[in-house]
Amino acid sequence: MSELDVAKEQIAYLKFWLGVMVVTDISLFGWLISNTSSTTLRLLVGGCVAVIAITVGIALLHRQIERRIQELRGL
């Protein structure tokens, strides 16, 4: 398998996990919005922390994918 093919597969794999993280983030955010009045403070704070952590993870993973795509220009 050539280096180009390996790099493309790695990018595809990272894009899959980016999609999983985005869906998880949206779902958790929706749950927080719909259950703010009926949930405990502990769950609300934990959910907010999780949304922030996942959103930061999405941004970092997106930057990594962009860097790998830029590296493809050299192959």
PDB file of N, CA, C, O and CB in Angstrom:
ATOM      1  N   MET A   1       0.847  -1.167   0.000  1.00  0.00           N
ATOM      2  CA  MET A   1       0.000   0.000   0.000  1.00  0.00           C
ATOM      3  C   MET A   1       0.898   1.238   0.000  1.00  0.00           C
ATOM      4  O   MET A   1       1.831   1.331   0.797  1.00  0.00           O
ATOM      5  CB  MET A   1      -0.967  -0.006   1.222  1.00  0.00           C
ATOM      6  N   SER A   2       0.618   2.174  -0.883  1.00  0.00           N
ATOM      7  CA  SER A   2       1.463   3.364  -0.987  1.00  0.00           C
ATOM      8  C   SER A   2       1.206   4.320   0.184  1.00  0.00           C
ATOM      9  O   SER A   2       0.199   4.219   0.885  1.00  0.00           O
ATOM     10  CB  SER A   2       1.212   4.083  -2.327  1.00  0.00           C
ATOM     11  N   GLU A   3       2.138   5.239   0.369  1.00  0.00           N
ATOM     12  CA  GLU A   3       2.004   6.219   1.449  1.00  0.00           C
ATOM     13  C   GLU A   3       0.753   7.071   1.267  1.00  0.00           C
ATOM     14  O   GLU A   3       0.096   7.435   2.242  1.00  0.00           O
ATOM     15  CB  GLU A   3       3.245   7.116   1.514  1.00  0.00           C
ATOM     16  N   LEU A   4       0.429   7.384   0.025  1.00  0.00           N
ATOM     17  CA  LEU A   4      -0.759   8.181  -0.257  1.00  0.00           C
ATOM     18  C   LEU A   4      -2.025   7.447   0.168  1.00  0.00           C
ATOM     19  O   LEU A   4      -2.921   8.042   0.767  1.00  0.00           O
ATOM     20  CB  LEU A   4      -0.827   8.527  -1.744  1.00  0.00           C
ATOM     21  N   ASP A   5      -2.098   6.159  -0.138  1.00  0.00           N
ATOM     22  CA  ASP A   5      -3.268   5.371   0.256  1.00  0.00           C
ATOM     23  C   ASP A   5      -3.392   5.268   1.772  1.00  0.00           C
ATOM     24  O   ASP A   5      -4.494   5.349   2.316  1.00  0.00           O
ATOM     25  CB  ASP A   5      -3.193   3.975  -0.353  1.00  0.00           C
ATOM     26  N   VAL A   6      -2.276   5.091   2.445  1.00  0.00           N
ATOM     27  CA  VAL A   6      -2.291   5.005   3.909  1.00  0.00           C
ATOM     28  C   VAL A   6      -2.765   6.330   4.498  1.00  0.00           C
ATOM     29  O   VAL A   6      -3.580   6.345   5.421  1.00  0.00           O
ATOM     30  CB  VAL A   6      -0.884   4.638   4.458  1.00  0.00           C
ATOM     31  N   ALA A   7      -2.260   7.434   3.972  1.00  0.00           N
ATOM     32  CA  ALA A   7      -2.660   8.752   4.473  1.00  0.00           C
ATOM     33  C   ALA A   7      -4.151   8.994   4.246  1.00  0.00           C
ATOM     34  O   ALA A   7      -4.830   9.547   5.112  1.00  0.00           O
ATOM     35  CB  ALA A   7      -1.837   9.857   3.792  1.00  0.00           C
ATOM     36  N   LYS A   8      -4.658   8.585   3.091  1.00  0.00           N
ATOM     37  CA  LYS A   8      -6.087   8.741   2.810  1.00  0.00           C
ATOM     38  C   LYS A   8      -6.934   7.906   3.764  1.00  0.00           C
ATOM     39  O   LYS A   8      -7.978   8.366   4.227  1.00  0.00           O
ATOM     40  CB  LYS A   8      -6.391   8.347   1.362  1.00  0.00           C
ATOM     41  N   GLU A   9      -6.502   6.707   4.056  1.00  0.00           N
ATOM     42  CA  GLU A   9      -7.242   5.851   4.994  1.00  0.00           C
ATOM     43  C   GLU A   9      -7.224   6.434   6.402  1.00  0.00           C
ATOM     44  O   GLU A   9      -8.230   6.381   7.110  1.00  0.00           O
ATOM     45  CB  GLU A   9      -6.651   4.432   5.007  1.00  0.00           C
ATOM     46  N   GLN A  10      -6.093   6.985   6.809  1.00  0.00           N
ATOM     47  CA  GLN A  10      -6.013   7.610   8.129  1.00  0.00           C
ATOM     48  C   GLN A  10      -6.954   8.806   8.222  1.00  0.00           C
ATOM     49  O   GLN A  10      -7.622   8.996   9.239  1.00  0.00           O
ATOM     50  CB  GLN A  10      -4.572   8.046   8.430  1.00  0.00           C
ATOM     51  N   ILE A  11      -7.006   9.601   7.178  1.00  0.00           N
ATOM     52  CA  ILE A  11      -7.908  10.752   7.165  1.00  0.00           C
ATOM     53  C   ILE A  11      -9.359  10.290   7.202  1.00  0.00           C
ATOM     54  O   ILE A  11     -10.175  10.875   7.914  1.00  0.00           O
ATOM     55  CB  ILE A  11      -7.658  11.625   5.923  1.00  0.00           C
ATOM     56  N   ALA A  12      -9.686   9.258   6.450  1.00  0.00           N
ATOM     57  CA  ALA A  12     -11.056   8.732   6.460  1.00  0.00           C
ATOM     58  C   ALA A  12     -11.436   8.228   7.846  1.00  0.00           C
ATOM     59  O   ALA A  12     -12.560   8.441   8.301  1.00  0.00           O
ATOM     60  CB  ALA A  12     -11.206   7.602   5.429  1.00  0.00           C
ATOM     61  N   TYR A  13     -10.504   7.560   8.515  1.00  0.00           N
ATOM     62  CA  TYR A  13     -10.757   7.055   9.868  1.00  0.00           C
ATOM     63  C   TYR A  13     -10.976   8.206  10.842  1.00  0.00           C
ATOM     64  O   TYR A  13     -11.880   8.145  11.676  1.00  0.00           O
ATOM     65  CB  TYR A  13      -9.589   6.176  10.344  1.00  0.00           C
ATOM     66  N   LEU A  14     -10.163   9.249  10.746  1.00  0.00           N
ATOM     67  CA  LEU A  14     -10.326  10.416  11.611  1.00  0.00           C
ATOM     68  C   LEU A  14     -11.643  11.136  11.329  1.00  0.00           C
ATOM     69  O   LEU A  14     -12.289  11.630  12.253  1.00  0.00           O
ATOM     70  CB  LEU A  14      -9.151  11.381  11.427  1.00  0.00           C
ATOM     71  N   LYS A  15     -12.043  11.196  10.061  1.00  0.00           N
ATOM     72  CA  LYS A  15     -13.308  11.828   9.716  1.00  0.00           C
ATOM     73  C   LYS A  15     -14.486  11.043  10.279  1.00  0.00           C
ATOM     74  O   LYS A  15     -15.488  11.638  10.676  1.00  0.00           O
ATOM     75  CB  LYS A  15     -13.440  11.960   8.204  1.00  0.00           C
ATOM     76  N   PHE A  16     -14.383   9.727  10.318  1.00  0.00           N
ATOM     77  CA  PHE A  16     -15.430   8.909  10.927  1.00  0.00           C
ATOM     78  C   PHE A  16     -15.599   9.288  12.392  1.00  0.00           C
ATOM     79  O   PHE A  16     -16.719   9.518  12.849  1.00  0.00           O
ATOM     80  CB  PHE A  16     -15.100   7.407  10.794  1.00  0.00           C
ATOM     81  N   TRP A  17     -14.486   9.356  13.135  1.00  0.00           N
ATOM     82  CA  TRP A  17     -14.560   9.688  14.555  1.00  0.00           C
ATOM     83  C   TRP A  17     -14.998  11.128  14.772  1.00  0.00           C
ATOM     84  O   TRP A  17     -15.637  11.434  15.779  1.00  0.00           O
ATOM     85  CB  TRP A  17     -13.216   9.452  15.221  1.00  0.00           C
ATOM     86  N   LEU A  18     -14.666  12.012  13.849  1.00  0.00           N
ATOM     87  CA  LEU A  18     -15.157  13.383  13.936  1.00  0.00           C
ATOM     88  C   LEU A  18     -16.677  13.391  13.837  1.00  0.00           C
ATOM     89  O   LEU A  18     -17.343  14.108  14.584  1.00  0.00           O
ATOM     90  CB  LEU A  18     -14.534  14.263  12.827  1.00  0.00           C
ATOM     91  N   GLY A  19     -17.225  12.608  12.930  1.00  0.00           N
ATOM     92  CA  GLY A  19     -18.676  12.508  12.800  1.00  0.00           C
ATOM     93  C   GLY A  19     -19.330  11.950  14.046  1.00  0.00           C
ATOM     94  O   GLY A  19     -20.378  12.436  14.471  1.00  0.00           O
ATOM     95  N   VAL A  20     -18.718  10.928  14.637  1.00  0.00           N
ATOM     96  CA  VAL A  20     -19.247  10.349  15.875  1.00  0.00           C
ATOM     97  C   VAL A  20     -19.258  11.399  16.983  1.00  0.00           C
ATOM     98  O   VAL A  20     -20.224  11.505  17.739  1.00  0.00           O
ATOM     99  CB  VAL A  20     -18.408   9.118  16.306  1.00  0.00           C
ATOM    100  N   MET A  21     -18.188  12.164  17.073  1.00  0.00           N
ATOM    101  CA  MET A  21     -18.106  13.191  18.114  1.00  0.00           C
ATOM    102  C   MET A  21     -19.134  14.299  17.894  1.00  0.00           C
ATOM    103  O   MET A  21     -19.722  14.795  18.855  1.00  0.00           O
ATOM    104  CB  MET A  21     -16.701  13.789  18.156  1.00  0.00           C
ATOM    105  N   VAL A  22     -19.354  14.689  16.648  1.00  0.00           N
ATOM    106  CA  VAL A  22     -20.334  15.736  16.353  1.00  0.00           C
ATOM    107  C   VAL A  22     -21.738  15.272  16.724  1.00  0.00           C
ATOM    108  O   VAL A  22     -22.493  16.019  17.346  1.00  0.00           O
ATOM    109  CB  VAL A  22     -20.278  16.129  14.863  1.00  0.00           C
ATOM    110  N   VAL A  23     -22.093  14.049  16.347  1.00  0.00           N
ATOM    111  CA  VAL A  23     -23.418  13.521  16.681  1.00  0.00           C
ATOM    112  C   VAL A  23     -23.593  13.429  18.197  1.00  0.00           C
ATOM    113  O   VAL A  23     -24.653  13.771  18.721  1.00  0.00           O
ATOM    114  CB  VAL A  23     -23.628  12.133  16.034  1.00  0.00           C
ATOM    115  N   THR A  24     -22.568  12.974  18.893  1.00  0.00           N
ATOM    116  CA  THR A  24     -22.629  12.887  20.352  1.00  0.00           C
ATOM    117  C   THR A  24     -22.796  14.266  20.972  1.00  0.00           C
ATOM    118  O   THR A  24     -23.590  14.442  21.896  1.00  0.00           O
ATOM    119  CB  THR A  24     -21.369  12.213  20.904  1.00  0.00           C
ATOM    120  N   ASP A  25     -22.059  15.233  20.473  1.00  0.00           N
ATOM    121  CA  ASP A  25     -22.132  16.596  20.989  1.00  0.00           C
ATOM    122  C   ASP A  25     -23.529  17.183  20.782  1.00  0.00           C
ATOM    123  O   ASP A  25     -24.099  17.771  21.701  1.00  0.00           O
ATOM    124  CB  ASP A  25     -21.075  17.482  20.310  1.00  0.00           C
ATOM    125  N   ILE A  26     -24.071  17.027  19.593  1.00  0.00           N
ATOM    126  CA  ILE A  26     -25.405  17.551  19.298  1.00  0.00           C
ATOM    127  C   ILE A  26     -26.456  16.877  20.167  1.00  0.00           C
ATOM    128  O   ILE A  26     -27.347  17.542  20.695  1.00  0.00           O
ATOM    129  CB  ILE A  26     -25.743  17.358  17.814  1.00  0.00           C
ATOM    130  N   SER A  27     -26.357  15.570  20.316  1.00  0.00           N
ATOM    131  CA  SER A  27     -27.330  14.836  21.130  1.00  0.00           C
ATOM    132  C   SER A  27     -27.268  15.255  22.592  1.00  0.00           C
ATOM    133  O   SER A  27     -28.300  15.468  23.228  1.00  0.00           O
ATOM    134  CB  SER A  27     -27.090  13.334  21.012  1.00  0.00           C
ATOM    135  N   LEU A  28     -26.073  15.372  23.115  1.00  0.00           N
ATOM    136  CA  LEU A  28     -25.916  15.771  24.513  1.00  0.00           C
ATOM    137  C   LEU A  28     -26.397  17.200  24.735  1.00  0.00           C
ATOM    138  O   LEU A  28     -27.036  17.492  25.746  1.00  0.00           O
ATOM    139  CB  LEU A  28     -24.455  15.636  24.944  1.00  0.00           C
ATOM    140  N   PHE A  29     -26.095  18.082  23.803  1.00  0.00           N
ATOM    141  CA  PHE A  29     -26.554  19.462  23.906  1.00  0.00           C
ATOM    142  C   PHE A  29     -28.079  19.524  23.862  1.00  0.00           C
ATOM    143  O   PHE A  29     -28.692  20.270  24.625  1.00  0.00           O
ATOM    144  CB  PHE A  29     -25.951  20.317  22.779  1.00  0.00           C
ATOM    145  N   GLY A  30     -28.687  18.749  22.979  1.00  0.00           N
ATOM    146  CA  GLY A  30     -30.146  18.691  22.909  1.00  0.00           C
ATOM    147  C   GLY A  30     -30.753  18.158  24.190  1.00  0.00           C
ATOM    148  O   GLY A  30     -31.782  18.653  24.648  1.00  0.00           O
ATOM    149  N   TRP A  31     -30.117  17.148  24.772  1.00  0.00           N
ATOM    150  CA  TRP A  31     -30.609  16.608  26.040  1.00  0.00           C
ATOM    151  C   TRP A  31     -30.537  17.666  27.131  1.00  0.00           C
ATOM    152  O   TRP A  31     -31.461  17.803  27.933  1.00  0.00           O
ATOM    153  CB  TRP A  31     -29.801  15.363  26.452  1.00  0.00           C
ATOM    154  N   LEU A  32     -29.439  18.414  27.159  1.00  0.00           N
ATOM    155  CA  LEU A  32     -29.295  19.466  28.167  1.00  0.00           C
ATOM    156  C   LEU A  32     -30.379  20.528  28.020  1.00  0.00           C
ATOM    157  O   LEU A  32     -30.956  20.974  29.012  1.00  0.00           O
ATOM    158  CB  LEU A  32     -27.912  20.114  28.065  1.00  0.00           C
ATOM    159  N   ILE A  33     -30.653  20.928  26.795  1.00  0.00           N
ATOM    160  CA  ILE A  33     -31.665  21.957  26.567  1.00  0.00           C
ATOM    161  C   ILE A  33     -33.050  21.461  26.977  1.00  0.00           C
ATOM    162  O   ILE A  33     -33.813  22.199  27.601  1.00  0.00           O
ATOM    163  CB  ILE A  33     -31.671  22.382  25.093  1.00  0.00           C
ATOM    164  N   SER A  34     -33.370  20.239  26.637  1.00  0.00           N
ATOM    165  CA  SER A  34     -34.719  19.741  26.919  1.00  0.00           C
ATOM    166  C   SER A  34     -34.919  19.317  28.368  1.00  0.00           C
ATOM    167  O   SER A  34     -36.062  19.178  28.803  1.00  0.00           O
ATOM    168  CB  SER A  34     -35.026  18.583  26.020  1.00  0.00           C
ATOM    169  N   ASN A  35     -33.847  19.106  29.130  1.00  0.00           N
ATOM    170  CA  ASN A  35     -33.987  18.628  30.503  1.00  0.00           C
ATOM    171  C   ASN A  35     -33.413  19.567  31.556  1.00  0.00           C
ATOM    172  O   ASN A  35     -33.140  19.135  32.676  1.00  0.00           O
ATOM    173  CB  ASN A  35     -33.332  17.302  30.630  1.00  0.00           C
ATOM    174  N   THR A  36     -33.226  20.820  31.227  1.00  0.00           N
ATOM    175  CA  THR A  36     -32.622  21.729  32.209  1.00  0.00           C
ATOM    176  C   THR A  36     -33.486  21.909  33.451  1.00  0.00           C
ATOM    177  O   THR A  36     -32.958  22.073  34.551  1.00  0.00           O
ATOM    178  CB  THR A  36     -32.367  23.080  31.575  1.00  0.00           C
ATOM    179  N   SER A  37     -34.778  21.881  33.293  1.00  0.00           N
ATOM    180  CA  SER A  37     -35.642  22.121  34.452  1.00  0.00           C
ATOM    181  C   SER A  37     -35.917  20.860  35.263  1.00  0.00           C
ATOM    182  O   SER A  37     -36.326  20.949  36.421  1.00  0.00           O
ATOM    183  CB  SER A  37     -36.949  22.716  33.999  1.00  0.00           C
ATOM    184  N   SER A  38     -35.699  19.692  34.673  1.00  0.00           N
ATOM    185  CA  SER A  38     -36.078  18.459  35.371  1.00  0.00           C
ATOM    186  C   SER A  38     -34.892  17.609  35.829  1.00  0.00           C
ATOM    187  O   SER A  38     -35.093  16.507  36.340  1.00  0.00           O
ATOM    188  CB  SER A  38     -36.951  17.634  34.478  1.00  0.00           C
ATOM    189  N   THR A  39     -33.686  18.086  35.662  1.00  0.00           N
ATOM    190  CA  THR A  39     -32.521  17.283  36.035  1.00  0.00           C
ATOM    191  C   THR A  39     -31.843  17.864  37.277  1.00  0.00           C
ATOM    192  O   THR A  39     -32.095  19.003  37.671  1.00  0.00           O
ATOM    193  CB  THR A  39     -31.517  17.208  34.862  1.00  0.00           C
ATOM    194  N   THR A  40     -30.993  17.064  37.868  1.00  0.00           N
ATOM    195  CA  THR A  40     -30.265  17.531  39.049  1.00  0.00           C
ATOM    196  C   THR A  40     -29.120  18.442  38.621  1.00  0.00           C
ATOM    197  O   THR A  40     -28.685  18.419  37.470  1.00  0.00           O
ATOM    198  CB  THR A  40     -29.727  16.335  39.875  1.00  0.00           C
ATOM    199  N   LEU A  41     -28.651  19.228  39.552  1.00  0.00           N
ATOM    200  CA  LEU A  41     -27.547  20.147  39.267  1.00  0.00           C
ATOM    201  C   LEU A  41     -26.284  19.380  38.888  1.00  0.00           C
ATOM    202  O   LEU A  41     -25.522  19.820  38.027  1.00  0.00           O
ATOM    203  CB  LEU A  41     -27.272  21.049  40.481  1.00  0.00           C
ATOM    204  N   ARG A  42     -26.065  18.244  39.524  1.00  0.00           N
ATOM    205  CA  ARG A  42     -24.879  17.435  39.240  1.00  0.00           C
ATOM    206  C   ARG A  42     -24.883  16.952  37.781  1.00  0.00           C
ATOM    207  O   ARG A  42     -23.860  17.023  37.100  1.00  0.00           O
ATOM    208  CB  ARG A  42     -24.811  16.228  40.203  1.00  0.00           C
ATOM    209  N   LEU A  43     -26.037  16.462  37.306  1.00  0.00           N
ATOM    210  CA  LEU A  43     -26.122  16.017  35.912  1.00  0.00           C
ATOM    211  C   LEU A  43     -25.990  17.190  34.946  1.00  0.00           C
ATOM    212  O   LEU A  43     -25.373  17.064  33.888  1.00  0.00           O
ATOM    213  CB  LEU A  43     -27.445  15.286  35.667  1.00  0.00           C
ATOM    214  N   LEU A  44     -26.562  18.308  35.308  1.00  0.00           N
ATOM    215  CA  LEU A  44     -26.479  19.488  34.455  1.00  0.00           C
ATOM    216  C   LEU A  44     -25.035  19.968  34.313  1.00  0.00           C
ATOM    217  O   LEU A  44     -24.584  20.261  33.206  1.00  0.00           O
ATOM    218  CB  LEU A  44     -27.353  20.609  35.016  1.00  0.00           C
ATOM    219  N   VAL A  45     -24.323  20.047  35.410  1.00  0.00           N
ATOM    220  CA  VAL A  45     -22.917  20.470  35.373  1.00  0.00           C
ATOM    221  C   VAL A  45     -22.073  19.440  34.624  1.00  0.00           C
ATOM    222  O   VAL A  45     -21.224  19.799  33.808  1.00  0.00           O
ATOM    223  CB  VAL A  45     -22.368  20.671  36.809  1.00  0.00           C
ATOM    224  N   GLY A  46     -22.309  18.169  34.904  1.00  0.00           N
ATOM    225  CA  GLY A  46     -21.572  17.119  34.197  1.00  0.00           C
ATOM    226  C   GLY A  46     -21.824  17.147  32.703  1.00  0.00           C
ATOM    227  O   GLY A  46     -20.904  16.959  31.908  1.00  0.00           O
ATOM    228  N   GLY A  47     -23.067  17.380  32.321  1.00  0.00           N
ATOM    229  CA  GLY A  47     -23.391  17.483  30.899  1.00  0.00           C
ATOM    230  C   GLY A  47     -22.730  18.671  30.245  1.00  0.00           C
ATOM    231  O   GLY A  47     -22.244  18.577  29.118  1.00  0.00           O
ATOM    232  N   CYS A  48     -22.709  19.799  30.950  1.00  0.00           N
ATOM    233  CA  CYS A  48     -22.049  20.990  30.401  1.00  0.00           C
ATOM    234  C   CYS A  48     -20.550  20.766  30.231  1.00  0.00           C
ATOM    235  O   CYS A  48     -19.965  21.165  29.224  1.00  0.00           O
ATOM    236  CB  CYS A  48     -22.295  22.202  31.308  1.00  0.00           C
ATOM    237  N   VAL A  49     -19.941  20.131  31.213  1.00  0.00           N
ATOM    238  CA  VAL A  49     -18.509  19.818  31.115  1.00  0.00           C
ATOM    239  C   VAL A  49     -18.261  18.873  29.945  1.00  0.00           C
ATOM    240  O   VAL A  49     -17.292  19.036  29.203  1.00  0.00           O
ATOM    241  CB  VAL A  49     -17.990  19.189  32.435  1.00  0.00           C
ATOM    242  N   ALA A  50     -19.135  17.887  29.782  1.00  0.00           N
ATOM    243  CA  ALA A  50     -18.979  16.935  28.676  1.00  0.00           C
ATOM    244  C   ALA A  50     -19.135  17.627  27.329  1.00  0.00           C
ATOM    245  O   ALA A  50     -18.368  17.352  26.405  1.00  0.00           O
ATOM    246  CB  ALA A  50     -19.999  15.797  28.800  1.00  0.00           C
ATOM    247  N   VAL A  51     -20.114  18.519  27.199  1.00  0.00           N
ATOM    248  CA  VAL A  51     -20.301  19.248  25.942  1.00  0.00           C
ATOM    249  C   VAL A  51     -19.069  20.090  25.627  1.00  0.00           C
ATOM    250  O   VAL A  51     -18.614  20.123  24.483  1.00  0.00           O
ATOM    251  CB  VAL A  51     -21.557  20.143  26.012  1.00  0.00           C
ATOM    252  N   ILE A  52     -18.533  20.763  26.624  1.00  0.00           N
ATOM    253  CA  ILE A  52     -17.336  21.583  26.406  1.00  0.00           C
ATOM    254  C   ILE A  52     -16.154  20.708  26.001  1.00  0.00           C
ATOM    255  O   ILE A  52     -15.417  21.050  25.076  1.00  0.00           O
ATOM    256  CB  ILE A  52     -16.990  22.389  27.676  1.00  0.00           C
ATOM    257  N   ALA A  53     -15.970  19.583  26.686  1.00  0.00           N
ATOM    258  CA  ALA A  53     -14.846  18.688  26.378  1.00  0.00           C
ATOM    259  C   ALA A  53     -14.976  18.104  24.975  1.00  0.00           C
ATOM    260  O   ALA A  53     -13.995  18.044  24.234  1.00  0.00           O
ATOM    261  CB  ALA A  53     -14.764  17.553  27.413  1.00  0.00           C
ATOM    262  N   ILE A  54     -16.170  17.677  24.611  1.00  0.00           N
ATOM    263  CA  ILE A  54     -16.366  17.093  23.280  1.00  0.00           C
ATOM    264  C   ILE A  54     -16.186  18.156  22.205  1.00  0.00           C
ATOM    265  O   ILE A  54     -15.609  17.879  21.154  1.00  0.00           O
ATOM    266  CB  ILE A  54     -17.766  16.449  23.166  1.00  0.00           C
ATOM    267  N   THR A  55     -16.671  19.368  22.453  1.00  0.00           N
ATOM    268  CA  THR A  55     -16.511  20.446  21.479  1.00  0.00           C
ATOM    269  C   THR A  55     -15.037  20.788  21.275  1.00  0.00           C
ATOM    270  O   THR A  55     -14.604  21.011  20.145  1.00  0.00           O
ATOM    271  CB  THR A  55     -17.283  21.691  21.928  1.00  0.00           C
ATOM    272  N   VAL A  56     -14.276  20.832  22.346  1.00  0.00           N
ATOM    273  CA  VAL A  56     -12.828  21.064  22.230  1.00  0.00           C
ATOM    274  C   VAL A  56     -12.180  19.910  21.468  1.00  0.00           C
ATOM    275  O   VAL A  56     -11.311  20.133  20.626  1.00  0.00           O
ATOM    276  CB  VAL A  56     -12.174  21.221  23.636  1.00  0.00           C
ATOM    277  N   GLY A  57     -12.596  18.688  21.758  1.00  0.00           N
ATOM    278  CA  GLY A  57     -12.079  17.526  21.037  1.00  0.00           C
ATOM    279  C   GLY A  57     -12.380  17.595  19.551  1.00  0.00           C
ATOM    280  O   GLY A  57     -11.544  17.228  18.725  1.00  0.00           O
ATOM    281  N   ILE A  58     -13.574  18.064  19.207  1.00  0.00           N
ATOM    282  CA  ILE A  58     -13.945  18.221  17.797  1.00  0.00           C
ATOM    283  C   ILE A  58     -13.018  19.224  17.121  1.00  0.00           C
ATOM    284  O   ILE A  58     -12.525  18.977  16.020  1.00  0.00           O
ATOM    285  CB  ILE A  58     -15.419  18.676  17.663  1.00  0.00           C
ATOM    286  N   ALA A  59     -12.783  20.346  17.775  1.00  0.00           N
ATOM    287  CA  ALA A  59     -11.910  21.368  17.191  1.00  0.00           C
ATOM    288  C   ALA A  59     -10.488  20.842  16.999  1.00  0.00           C
ATOM    289  O   ALA A  59      -9.868  21.082  15.963  1.00  0.00           O
ATOM    290  CB  ALA A  59     -11.889  22.620  18.077  1.00  0.00           C
ATOM    291  N   LEU A  60      -9.978  20.129  17.993  1.00  0.00           N
ATOM    292  CA  LEU A  60      -8.619  19.583  17.887  1.00  0.00           C
ATOM    293  C   LEU A  60      -8.520  18.520  16.799  1.00  0.00           C
ATOM    294  O   LEU A  60      -7.548  18.488  16.044  1.00  0.00           O
ATOM    295  CB  LEU A  60      -8.183  18.991  19.226  1.00  0.00           C
ATOM    296  N   LEU A  61      -9.519  17.656  16.718  1.00  0.00           N
ATOM    297  CA  LEU A  61      -9.510  16.618  15.688  1.00  0.00           C
ATOM    298  C   LEU A  61      -9.633  17.235  14.303  1.00  0.00           C
ATOM    299  O   LEU A  61      -8.999  16.770  13.355  1.00  0.00           O
ATOM    300  CB  LEU A  61     -10.646  15.614  15.923  1.00  0.00           C
ATOM    301  N   HIS A  62     -10.441  18.274  14.183  1.00  0.00           N
ATOM    302  CA  HIS A  62     -10.576  18.967  12.898  1.00  0.00           C
ATOM    303  C   HIS A  62      -9.237  19.568  12.462  1.00  0.00           C
ATOM    304  O   HIS A  62      -8.863  19.483  11.292  1.00  0.00           O
ATOM    305  CB  HIS A  62     -11.651  20.072  12.992  1.00  0.00           C
ATOM    306  N   ARG A  63      -8.528  20.171  13.403  1.00  0.00           N
ATOM    307  CA  ARG A  63      -7.208  20.728  13.077  1.00  0.00           C
ATOM    308  C   ARG A  63      -6.239  19.637  12.641  1.00  0.00           C
ATOM    309  O   ARG A  63      -5.444  19.841  11.724  1.00  0.00           O
ATOM    310  CB  ARG A  63      -6.633  21.483  14.281  1.00  0.00           C
ATOM    311  N   GLN A  64      -6.303  18.478  13.295  1.00  0.00           N
ATOM    312  CA  GLN A  64      -5.421  17.373  12.925  1.00  0.00           C
ATOM    313  C   GLN A  64      -5.745  16.878  11.514  1.00  0.00           C
ATOM    314  O   GLN A  64      -4.837  16.586  10.735  1.00  0.00           O
ATOM    315  CB  GLN A  64      -5.548  16.218  13.941  1.00  0.00           C
ATOM    316  N   ILE A  65      -7.024  16.785  11.187  1.00  0.00           N
ATOM    317  CA  ILE A  65      -7.417  16.361   9.843  1.00  0.00           C
ATOM    318  C   ILE A  65      -6.923  17.374   8.816  1.00  0.00           C
ATOM    319  O   ILE A  65      -6.406  16.987   7.767  1.00  0.00           O
ATOM    320  CB  ILE A  65      -8.954  16.196   9.745  1.00  0.00           C
ATOM    321  N   GLU A  66      -7.075  18.660   9.104  1.00  0.00           N
ATOM    322  CA  GLU A  66      -6.589  19.683   8.177  1.00  0.00           C
ATOM    323  C   GLU A  66      -5.087  19.571   7.958  1.00  0.00           C
ATOM    324  O   GLU A  66      -4.612  19.706   6.830  1.00  0.00           O
ATOM    325  CB  GLU A  66      -6.934  21.073   8.695  1.00  0.00           C
ATOM    326  N   ARG A  67      -4.329  19.324   9.039  1.00  0.00           N
ATOM    327  CA  ARG A  67      -2.879  19.171   8.900  1.00  0.00           C
ATOM    328  C   ARG A  67      -2.534  17.971   8.029  1.00  0.00           C
ATOM    329  O   ARG A  67      -1.638  18.048   7.188  1.00  0.00           O
ATOM    330  CB  ARG A  67      -2.222  19.025  10.276  1.00  0.00           C
ATOM    331  N   ARG A  68      -3.233  16.874   8.225  1.00  0.00           N
ATOM    332  CA  ARG A  68      -2.944  15.680   7.418  1.00  0.00           C
ATOM    333  C   ARG A  68      -3.287  15.909   5.954  1.00  0.00           C
ATOM    334  O   ARG A  68      -2.587  15.418   5.068  1.00  0.00           O
ATOM    335  CB  ARG A  68      -3.721  14.471   7.951  1.00  0.00           C
ATOM    336  N   ILE A  69      -4.348  16.644   5.695  1.00  0.00           N
ATOM    337  CA  ILE A  69      -4.696  16.952   4.309  1.00  0.00           C
ATOM    338  C   ILE A  69      -3.611  17.824   3.685  1.00  0.00           C
ATOM    339  O   ILE A  69      -3.248  17.625   2.526  1.00  0.00           O
ATOM    340  CB  ILE A  69      -6.072  17.658   4.230  1.00  0.00           C
ATOM    341  N   GLN A  70      -3.095  18.781   4.439  1.00  0.00           N
ATOM    342  CA  GLN A  70      -2.013  19.621   3.925  1.00  0.00           C
ATOM    343  C   GLN A  70      -0.753  18.800   3.654  1.00  0.00           C
ATOM    344  O   GLN A  70      -0.009  19.086   2.716  1.00  0.00           O
ATOM    345  CB  GLN A  70      -1.700  20.750   4.914  1.00  0.00           C
ATOM    346  N   GLU A  71      -0.517  17.772   4.483  1.00  0.00           N
ATOM    347  CA  GLU A  71       0.638  16.900   4.264  1.00  0.00           C
ATOM    348  C   GLU A  71       0.506  16.106   2.969  1.00  0.00           C
ATOM    349  O   GLU A  71       1.510  15.718   2.373  1.00  0.00           O
ATOM    350  CB  GLU A  71       0.810  15.947   5.442  1.00  0.00           C
ATOM    351  N   LEU A  72      -0.731  15.862   2.532  1.00  0.00           N
ATOM    352  CA  LEU A  72      -0.939  15.112   1.291  1.00  0.00           C
ATOM    353  C   LEU A  72      -0.400  15.866   0.081  1.00  0.00           C
ATOM    354  O   LEU A  72      -0.055  15.253  -0.929  1.00  0.00           O
ATOM    355  CB  LEU A  72      -2.422  14.816   1.097  1.00  0.00           C
ATOM    356  N   ARG A  73      -0.327  17.161   0.174  1.00  0.00           N
ATOM    357  CA  ARG A  73       0.198  17.937  -0.956  1.00  0.00           C
ATOM    358  C   ARG A  73       1.643  17.561  -1.261  1.00  0.00           C
ATOM    359  O   ARG A  73       2.093  17.665  -2.402  1.00  0.00           O
ATOM    360  CB  ARG A  73       0.101  19.439  -0.663  1.00  0.00           C
ATOM    361  N   GLY A  74       2.361  17.125  -0.238  1.00  0.00           N
ATOM    362  CA  GLY A  74       3.757  16.745  -0.435  1.00  0.00           C
ATOM    363  C   GLY A  74       3.944  15.332  -0.964  1.00  0.00           C
ATOM    364  O   GLY A  74       5.038  14.972  -1.401  1.00  0.00           O
ATOM    365  N   LEU A  75       2.878  14.521  -0.930  1.00  0.00           N
ATOM    366  CA  LEU A  75       3.024  13.125  -1.388  1.00  0.00           C
ATOM    367  C   LEU A  75       2.764  12.971  -2.863  1.00  0.00           C
ATOM    368  O   LEU A  75       2.848  11.863  -3.393  1.00  0.00           O
ATOM    369  CB  LEU A  75       2.089  12.220  -0.626  1.00  0.00           C
TER     370      LEU A  75
END
